[in-house]
Amino acid sequence: MPHAVARLRQERLERSSKPFIARGSKIPRCPRCRIPLSHCLCHLQPETRSRSGFCLLMHDIEPLKPSNTGWLIADLIADTWAFGWSRTRTDPALVPLLQSPDWQPVLVFPGEYAAARRVVGQLPACGPPPLFVLLDATWPEARKMFRKTPCLDALPVLSLQPATLSRYQLRRSTRGEHLCTAEVAALCLELAGDIQASRQLDAWLDTFTAHYQAARHQHAPRLPEETLRGLQPCS
């Protein structure tokens, strides 16, 4: 069964008035991993267990981009929901999810953009598992989404402090501290104590990047032993 981001992508394609043409779109791609068939990595996808969940609020064309990394989160984390973002309309299924007693939703965003009373540096020690709400967009788009999504205004804001710069290489950013969506999710999992899932998501991102770039330059992917070990369950 297609995961949440795959379903959102299909919904977005069905309501589009013209086809979305991504760079390299003439190359046949695997519908599951989005990599050219010659470099498909589906056989490497790990099985992951996680107590945490994710709610991806995705800007308009993010689900259509082959380089989108929110897709990688949905690959591994079973409890992942994906919603398209609109300034004028909120998906009717989003608010019930955020109000569900089964989850403790927290919006992951830099604390400098939120009122101090909303900002938290750690997760509650007890209660339902965390539901990490991630704004999947470019940085300018994400700031707009943060300001113009009223149903998120009551959520606590989790401000992460990454210790390293982003290693994501498929899109350019002017600031190295801006992590891609999958990197943010891996940090969230680590903070929540889902260490194995965090490790595997990091490795899955590295594997995806290696295959994506290898297909682009038409050579065999080169995966370090450390990355391959990261795809395996912890012993």
Buried (B, 14 or more C-beta within 10 A) or exposed (E): EEBBBBBBBEEBEEEEEEEEEBEEEEBEBBEBBBBBEBBBBEEBBBEBEBEBBBBBBBBEBBBBBBBBBBBBBBBBBEBBBBBBBEEEEBBEEBEEBBEEEEBBBBBBBBBEBBEEEBBBEEBEEEEBBBBBBBBBBEEEBBBBBBEEBEBBEEBBBBBBEEEEEBEBEBEEBEEEEBBBBBBBBBBBBBBBBBEBBBBBBBBBBBBBBBBBBBBBEEEEBEBEEEBEEBBEEEE
